[in-house]
């Protein structure tokens, strides 16, 4: 389905943000409803507002993009400018009939994979 009107595009974006929240909440059962909230469409700042508790489990400044053609450099810049100094900026993106993907800084990705290696090694 192609969203032609601004209202339809915002609806797709809102639905995608809620999908991301459901996935994160499913991975971290310690989090409670309200720990992650979707920012209203068109508002400045990161797309998912996190409680202090949520930031300890999911330390990412999420920029969500549900678009058929992603201007990824622009999306990365938006994630970096909307984030803060504590959270790692990421872009979570998808298009119709595809699964979501994540853009993350290489150094942070390598830190994460190193942490995974240390967990499985022991």
Steps between C-alpha positions, in 0.01 A plus 500: 500500500641836401417783736425798279373757747698648791243357739543149356880529517482608862269207572751255352777660705296486821418133439870425438604676822249288691638187331851591618372559853327158503822330385716675759250432780489131402881476527516670839230363733640723777344799325146603577232670291587868481877447517515559124264745333455599138560868430221665304561537127667825402637570849867579541727249672556128494204288395486279808499668839665280763461500875823493704437129558455436127827681426689247712366210293471669160750791478410613147367820350266359237419674174225288338453512123227314311580607147530338160813702417718595795740792491721324751762774548223744584340245735833441678554874538149535642560217749830654609360853537186383685683273742684588815854428617398188695292308245647346185323640193350234273270501198241224491353478153281289279287523191173333415512121509853487645646435839656784701874570496727718713776745414752536784847645536768240422692553826186452708407192298845352565463571873170313496641202314796489739258496793306216334824308447598539866159374615509190278868431564443456874 
